[in-house]
């Protein structure tokens, strides 16, 4: 791992290459990452709820 203290940047060419190779498969909802895609609606609902609570945003009438 390379750490550039000047810019607080880290990079690891092995990790970059590994994830670059997976990139073409990432967005395929029927591929090997399908379980993550299926979990997204739950994650989104959780995040939206936490953001609304944090910023004291009331739910829309249609959401209730």
VMD Tcl script that builds the backbone (N, CA, C; Angstrom):
set m [mol new atoms 192]
animate dup $m
set s [atomselect $m all]
$s set {name element resname resid chain x y z} {
  {N N UNK 1 A 0.859 -1.177 0.000}
  {CA C UNK 1 A 0.000 0.000 0.000}
  {C C UNK 1 A 0.899 1.231 0.000}
  {N N UNK 2 A 0.520 2.195 -0.787}
  {CA C UNK 2 A 1.249 3.453 -0.863}
  {C C UNK 2 A 0.446 4.509 -0.108}
  {N N UNK 3 A 1.116 5.201 0.798}
  {CA C UNK 3 A 0.442 6.254 1.558}
  {C C UNK 3 A 1.126 7.570 1.263}
  {N N UNK 4 A 0.375 8.511 0.731}
  {CA C UNK 4 A 0.882 9.850 0.431}
  {C C UNK 4 A 0.369 10.770 1.531}
  {N N UNK 5 A 1.195 11.052 2.517}
  {CA C UNK 5 A 0.772 11.866 3.662}
  {C C UNK 5 A 0.407 13.282 3.265}
  {N N UNK 6 A 1.010 13.778 2.187}
  {CA C UNK 6 A 0.738 15.144 1.758}
  {C C UNK 6 A -0.743 15.320 1.414}
  {N N UNK 7 A -1.312 14.354 0.707}
  {CA C UNK 7 A -2.706 14.451 0.286}
  {C C UNK 7 A -3.626 13.520 1.059}
  {N N UNK 8 A -3.080 12.816 2.057}
  {CA C UNK 8 A -3.876 11.853 2.818}
  {C C UNK 8 A -4.502 10.813 1.892}
  {N N UNK 9 A -3.773 10.413 0.870}
  {CA C UNK 9 A -4.295 9.489 -0.126}
  {C C UNK 9 A -3.616 8.140 0.022}
  {N N UNK 10 A -4.392 7.089 -0.097}
  {CA C UNK 10 A -3.839 5.738 -0.075}
  {C C UNK 10 A -4.235 5.039 -1.364}
  {N N UNK 11 A -3.374 4.204 -1.847}
  {CA C UNK 11 A -3.739 3.369 -2.984}
  {C C UNK 11 A -2.986 2.053 -2.889}
  {N N UNK 12 A -3.604 1.052 -3.424}
  {CA C UNK 12 A -3.030 -0.277 -3.449}
  {C C UNK 12 A -3.341 -0.825 -4.839}
  {N N UNK 13 A -2.323 -0.948 -5.677}
  {CA C UNK 13 A -2.552 -1.361 -7.053}
  {C C UNK 13 A -3.226 -2.723 -7.133}
  {N N UNK 14 A -2.932 -3.621 -6.204}
  {CA C UNK 14 A -3.600 -4.921 -6.185}
  {C C UNK 14 A -5.097 -4.777 -5.992}
  {N N UNK 15 A -5.497 -3.928 -5.046}
  {CA C UNK 15 A -6.924 -3.690 -4.795}
  {C C UNK 15 A -7.572 -2.991 -5.986}
  {N N UNK 16 A -6.879 -2.028 -6.544}
  {CA C UNK 16 A -7.415 -1.308 -7.704}
  {C C UNK 16 A -7.663 -2.280 -8.844}
  {N N UNK 17 A -6.700 -3.148 -9.114}
  {CA C UNK 17 A -6.851 -4.138 -10.192}
  {C C UNK 17 A -7.974 -5.126 -9.895}
  {N N UNK 18 A -8.055 -5.581 -8.650}
  {CA C UNK 18 A -9.092 -6.541 -8.271}
  {C C UNK 18 A -10.486 -5.967 -8.522}
  {N N UNK 19 A -10.709 -4.742 -8.067}
  {CA C UNK 19 A -12.028 -4.147 -8.226}
  {C C UNK 19 A -12.279 -3.700 -9.658}
  {N N UNK 20 A -11.249 -3.360 -10.384}
  {CA C UNK 20 A -11.407 -3.027 -11.801}
  {C C UNK 20 A -11.887 -4.236 -12.580}
  {N N UNK 21 A -11.365 -5.408 -12.249}
  {CA C UNK 21 A -11.794 -6.637 -12.923}
  {C C UNK 21 A -13.245 -6.979 -12.604}
  {N N UNK 22 A -13.725 -6.630 -11.429}
  {CA C UNK 22 A -15.106 -6.916 -11.039}
  {C C UNK 22 A -16.093 -5.888 -11.573}
  {N N UNK 23 A -15.601 -4.753 -12.032}
  {CA C UNK 23 A -16.470 -3.635 -12.398}
  {C C UNK 23 A -17.513 -4.004 -13.440}
  {N N UNK 24 A -17.135 -4.793 -14.425}
  {CA C UNK 24 A -18.096 -5.123 -15.485}
  {C C UNK 24 A -19.253 -5.973 -14.967}
  {N N UNK 25 A -19.032 -6.716 -13.889}
  {CA C UNK 25 A -20.074 -7.576 -13.325}
  {C C UNK 25 A -20.925 -6.864 -12.273}
  {N N UNK 26 A -20.413 -5.801 -11.716}
  {CA C UNK 26 A -21.036 -5.153 -10.569}
  {C C UNK 26 A -22.498 -4.773 -10.815}
  {N N UNK 27 A -22.802 -4.212 -11.980}
  {CA C UNK 27 A -24.137 -3.682 -12.228}
  {C C UNK 27 A -25.112 -4.718 -12.770}
  {N N UNK 28 A -24.694 -5.956 -12.934}
  {CA C UNK 28 A -25.578 -7.006 -13.435}
  {C C UNK 28 A -26.421 -7.539 -12.268}
  {N N UNK 29 A -27.719 -7.189 -12.238}
  {CA C UNK 29 A -28.557 -7.614 -11.113}
  {C C UNK 29 A -28.762 -9.123 -11.042}
  {N N UNK 30 A -28.401 -9.836 -12.107}
  {CA C UNK 30 A -28.533 -11.292 -12.111}
  {C C UNK 30 A -27.185 -11.988 -12.004}
  {N N UNK 31 A -26.119 -11.233 -11.839}
  {CA C UNK 31 A -24.784 -11.805 -11.764}
  {C C UNK 31 A -24.425 -12.248 -10.360}
  {N N UNK 32 A -23.123 -12.394 -10.126}
  {CA C UNK 32 A -22.693 -12.910 -8.825}
  {C C UNK 32 A -22.901 -11.919 -7.686}
  {N N UNK 33 A -23.233 -10.675 -8.015}
  {CA C UNK 33 A -23.524 -9.693 -6.971}
  {C C UNK 33 A -25.032 -9.510 -6.767}
  {N N UNK 34 A -25.832 -10.424 -7.303}
  {CA C UNK 34 A -27.298 -10.354 -7.194}
  {C C UNK 34 A -27.787 -10.189 -5.750}
  {N N UNK 35 A -27.207 -10.899 -4.775}
  {CA C UNK 35 A -27.688 -10.704 -3.395}
  {C C UNK 35 A -27.539 -9.257 -2.914}
  {N N UNK 36 A -26.483 -8.592 -3.328}
  {CA C UNK 36 A -26.321 -7.187 -2.931}
  {C C UNK 36 A -27.384 -6.309 -3.585}
  {N N UNK 37 A -27.698 -6.587 -4.845}
  {CA C UNK 37 A -28.737 -5.817 -5.531}
  {C C UNK 37 A -30.097 -6.028 -4.879}
  {N N UNK 38 A -30.381 -7.230 -4.460}
  {CA C UNK 38 A -31.662 -7.520 -3.811}
  {C C UNK 38 A -31.772 -6.837 -2.452}
  {N N UNK 39 A -30.648 -6.598 -1.827}
  {CA C UNK 39 A -30.628 -5.974 -0.512}
  {C C UNK 39 A -30.731 -4.445 -0.594}
  {N N UNK 40 A -30.504 -3.860 -1.772}
  {CA C UNK 40 A -30.494 -2.406 -1.919}
  {C C UNK 40 A -31.768 -1.707 -1.447}
  {N N UNK 41 A -32.968 -2.187 -1.770}
  {CA C UNK 41 A -34.158 -1.471 -1.295}
  {C C UNK 41 A -34.212 -1.358 0.230}
  {N N UNK 42 A -33.787 -2.384 0.925}
  {CA C UNK 42 A -33.781 -2.351 2.389}
  {C C UNK 42 A -32.751 -1.329 2.882}
  {N N UNK 43 A -31.580 -1.350 2.260}
  {CA C UNK 43 A -30.522 -0.397 2.634}
  {C C UNK 43 A -30.987 1.036 2.388}
  {N N UNK 44 A -31.621 1.272 1.240}
  {CA C UNK 44 A -32.084 2.613 0.911}
  {C C UNK 44 A -33.133 3.097 1.901}
  {N N UNK 45 A -34.076 2.228 2.238}
  {CA C UNK 45 A -35.113 2.599 3.198}
  {C C UNK 45 A -34.489 2.956 4.548}
  {N N UNK 46 A -33.525 2.152 4.977}
  {CA C UNK 46 A -32.845 2.400 6.247}
  {C C UNK 46 A -32.118 3.747 6.215}
  {N N UNK 47 A -31.377 4.001 5.155}
  {CA C UNK 47 A -30.622 5.251 5.060}
  {C C UNK 47 A -31.534 6.467 5.008}
  {N N UNK 48 A -32.602 6.388 4.226}
  {CA C UNK 48 A -33.536 7.505 4.136}
  {C C UNK 48 A -34.154 7.773 5.505}
  {N N UNK 49 A -34.526 6.733 6.220}
  {CA C UNK 49 A -35.096 6.883 7.556}
  {C C UNK 49 A -34.107 7.565 8.497}
  {N N UNK 50 A -32.857 7.118 8.468}
  {CA C UNK 50 A -31.844 7.704 9.356}
  {C C UNK 50 A -31.572 9.163 8.998}
  {N N UNK 51 A -31.538 9.476 7.719}
  {CA C UNK 51 A -31.307 10.863 7.283}
  {C C UNK 51 A -32.466 11.744 7.715}
  {N N UNK 52 A -33.694 11.262 7.518}
  {CA C UNK 52 A -34.866 12.045 7.929}
  {C C UNK 52 A -34.864 12.281 9.434}
  {N N UNK 53 A -34.528 11.261 10.201}
  {CA C UNK 53 A -34.477 11.437 11.651}
  {C C UNK 53 A -33.376 12.409 12.058}
  {N N UNK 54 A -32.232 12.284 11.427}
  {CA C UNK 54 A -31.101 13.151 11.784}
  {C C UNK 54 A -31.424 14.622 11.512}
  {N N UNK 55 A -32.079 14.880 10.376}
  {CA C UNK 55 A -32.372 16.261 9.995}
  {C C UNK 55 A -33.790 16.684 10.385}
  {N N UNK 56 A -34.470 15.857 11.172}
  {CA C UNK 56 A -35.834 16.146 11.637}
  {C C UNK 56 A -36.773 16.456 10.477}
  {N N UNK 57 A -36.722 15.639 9.447}
  {CA C UNK 57 A -37.581 15.803 8.287}
  {C C UNK 57 A -38.821 14.940 8.494}
  {N N UNK 58 A -39.969 15.561 8.407}
  {CA C UNK 58 A -41.217 14.835 8.584}
  {C C UNK 58 A -41.523 14.046 7.323}
  {N N UNK 59 A -42.141 12.886 7.443}
  {CA C UNK 59 A -42.499 12.097 6.253}
  {C C UNK 59 A -43.587 12.787 5.455}
  {N N UNK 60 A -43.582 12.547 4.136}
  {CA C UNK 60 A -44.653 13.057 3.279}
  {C C UNK 60 A -45.929 12.313 3.624}
  {N N UNK 61 A -47.071 12.919 3.407}
  {CA C UNK 61 A -48.353 12.290 3.684}
  {C C UNK 61 A -48.482 10.986 2.895}
  {N N UNK 62 A -47.959 10.970 1.666}
  {CA C UNK 62 A -48.073 9.782 0.814}
  {C C UNK 62 A -47.252 8.627 1.361}
  {N N UNK 63 A -46.229 8.905 2.178}
  {CA C UNK 63 A -45.360 7.870 2.713}
  {C C UNK 63 A -45.927 7.206 3.960}
  {N N UNK 64 A -46.878 7.841 4.612}
  {CA C UNK 64 A -47.399 7.345 5.879}
  {C C UNK 64 A -48.348 6.228 5.687}
}
mol reanalyze $m
mol bondsrecalc $m
mol representation Tube
mol addrep $m
